[in-house]
Amino acid sequence: MDEVVRAHGHENVLGHHSSTFELTSDDFLTPAGDCILGIEADRVPADFADAFVEACQSTDATLTATLEVGDLTETVTGRGHPDMTFENERSLVFRTSEYVDDRTVMVGADKAAEDIDRDLVAALAAGEACTLTLSVE
């Protein structure tokens, strides 16, 4: 089961954060948002199908996020969590930690923003479009 989110980069994409990465529906990005890889996301957690959300709330759920920018691809694997609500109407946060709030769509991620391929981050900093596919098993 998949959910697909389209966004694009911004000149302030840095990809320096050590424990998260994020896509936001906001149309701006300041340098302080060093975890944000994409802006103007066309979908947010509150848009996701109920069946997808329910599958992600299983402690046994394996989640895979595939970020595609041009011919570059990055895959991040993590887990679901029973406390993830998918109610946020602004942004999706992928966390290496177990912390959960209404923006969290993955915990235990094997990569944060600083671990994302630097060529992919550079393409996002140049404003390239990106597609994020979030899959749950």
Secondary structure as UniProt FT lines:
FT   STRAND          2..8
FT   TURN            11..12
FT   STRAND          20..24
FT   TURN            31..32
FT   TURN            34..35
FT   STRAND          36..39
FT   HELIX           45..47
FT   HELIX           50..56
FT   TURN            59..60
FT   STRAND          62..69
FT   TURN            70..71
FT   STRAND          72..79
FT   TURN            82..83
FT   STRAND          91..95
FT   TURN            102..103
FT   STRAND          104..107
FT   HELIX           113..115
FT   HELIX           118..125
FT   TURN            126..127
FT   STRAND          129..136
//
